[in-house]
Amino acid sequence: MFGSIIDNQNQVFYPSYQITADSPGAELLQNYGLAQTQCGPPNLVVIWGRNNSVICAYPNNLVASGNYELAPTTLAIVSSS
């Protein structure tokens, strides 16, 4: 596990796992120039995938902090706000 997102209102815990090299998650981060970090602190890029999976990364000049949804077939992210 690599941190988590906690929804206090709904009492739900969403675990995050560290991305492994040569995985689709690693390709996603590389495509956007993002560096993964543990979920939890504010002002991160939070990418929601299938089955409420989550990846957190530091924002950069391409991707601002906030919540994003992942299109798994294209590895594109779209702001969910």
C-alpha positions as a Markdown table, in Angstrom:
| # | Residue | x | y | z |
|---|---|---|---|---|
| 1 | Met | 0.0 | 0.0 | 0.0 |
| 2 | Phe | 1.2 | 3.5 | -0.8 |
| 3 | Gly | -1.1 | 5.8 | 1.2 |
| 4 | Ser | -4.9 | 6.2 | 0.9 |
| 5 | Ile | -7.8 | 8.5 | 0.4 |
| 6 | Ile | -10.4 | 8.6 | 3.2 |
| 7 | Asp | -13.9 | 9.7 | 2.6 |
| 8 | Asn | -14.9 | 10.7 | 6.1 |
| 9 | Gln | -18.5 | 11.6 | 5.1 |
| 10 | Asn | -19.2 | 8.2 | 3.8 |
| 11 | Gln | -16.8 | 6.3 | 6.0 |
| 12 | Val | -15.0 | 4.8 | 3.0 |
| 13 | Phe | -11.3 | 4.0 | 2.7 |
| 14 | Tyr | -9.6 | 3.9 | -0.8 |
| 15 | Pro | -6.2 | 2.3 | -0.7 |
| 16 | Ser | -3.4 | 3.4 | -3.2 |
| 17 | Tyr | -0.6 | 1.1 | -4.3 |
| 18 | Gln | 2.8 | 1.9 | -5.5 |
| 19 | Ile | 3.1 | 1.7 | -9.3 |
| 20 | Thr | 5.5 | -0.9 | -10.7 |
| 21 | Ala | 7.8 | -0.2 | -13.6 |
| 22 | Asp | 6.6 | -1.3 | -17.1 |
| 23 | Ser | 2.9 | -1.2 | -15.9 |
| 24 | Pro | 0.1 | 0.9 | -17.4 |
| 25 | Gly | 0.2 | 3.1 | -14.3 |
| 26 | Ala | 3.9 | 3.8 | -14.9 |
| 27 | Glu | 3.1 | 4.6 | -18.6 |
| 28 | Leu | 0.3 | 7.0 | -17.4 |
| 29 | Leu | 2.6 | 8.8 | -15.0 |
| 30 | Gln | 5.3 | 9.1 | -17.7 |
| 31 | Asn | 2.9 | 10.4 | -20.3 |
| 32 | Tyr | 2.0 | 13.3 | -18.0 |
| 33 | Gly | 5.4 | 13.8 | -16.5 |
| 34 | Leu | 4.0 | 13.0 | -13.0 |
| 35 | Ala | 5.9 | 11.6 | -10.0 |
| 36 | Gln | 3.8 | 9.3 | -7.8 |
| 37 | Thr | 3.6 | 10.1 | -4.1 |
| 38 | Gln | 1.7 | 8.7 | -1.1 |
| 39 | Cys | -1.9 | 9.7 | -1.0 |
| 40 | Gly | -3.2 | 11.7 | 1.9 |
| 41 | Pro | -1.7 | 15.2 | 1.9 |
| 42 | Pro | -3.7 | 18.1 | 0.2 |
| 43 | Asn | -3.0 | 19.6 | -3.2 |
| 44 | Leu | -2.1 | 16.4 | -5.0 |
| 45 | Val | -3.1 | 15.0 | -8.4 |
| 46 | Val | -5.6 | 12.3 | -7.5 |
| 47 | Ile | -6.3 | 9.9 | -10.4 |
| 48 | Trp | -9.3 | 7.6 | -10.0 |
| 49 | Gly | -9.2 | 4.3 | -11.9 |
| 50 | Arg | -11.4 | 1.2 | -12.2 |
| 51 | Asn | -12.9 | -0.2 | -9.0 |
| 52 | Asn | -12.1 | 3.0 | -7.1 |
| 53 | Ser | -8.4 | 2.4 | -7.4 |
| 54 | Val | -6.4 | 5.6 | -6.9 |
| 55 | Ile | -3.0 | 7.0 | -7.8 |
| 56 | Cys | -1.6 | 10.2 | -6.2 |
| 57 | Ala | 1.1 | 12.3 | -7.7 |
| 58 | Tyr | 2.7 | 15.7 | -7.4 |
| 59 | Pro | 1.2 | 18.4 | -9.7 |
| 60 | Asn | 3.3 | 19.8 | -12.5 |
| 61 | Asn | 3.0 | 22.3 | -15.3 |
| 62 | Leu | 0.9 | 19.9 | -17.3 |
| 63 | Val | -1.5 | 18.6 | -14.6 |
| 64 | Ala | -2.8 | 20.8 | -11.7 |
| 65 | Ser | -3.8 | 19.4 | -8.4 |
| 66 | Gly | -7.3 | 18.0 | -8.2 |
| 67 | Asn | -9.3 | 14.9 | -8.9 |
| 68 | Tyr | -9.1 | 13.2 | -12.3 |
| 69 | Glu | -10.8 | 10.2 | -13.9 |
| 70 | Leu | -8.8 | 7.7 | -15.9 |
| 71 | Ala | -9.8 | 6.4 | -19.3 |
| 72 | Pro | -8.2 | 2.9 | -19.0 |
| 73 | Thr | -8.1 | 2.1 | -22.7 |
| 74 | Thr | -6.3 | 5.4 | -23.7 |
| 75 | Leu | -4.6 | 6.1 | -20.4 |
| 76 | Ala | -5.9 | 9.7 | -20.6 |
| 77 | Ile | -7.0 | 11.6 | -17.6 |
| 78 | Val | -10.0 | 14.0 | -17.4 |
| 79 | Ser | -10.7 | 16.5 | -14.6 |
| 80 | Ser | -13.6 | 15.3 | -12.5 |
| 81 | Ser | -14.4 | 18.7 | -11.1 |
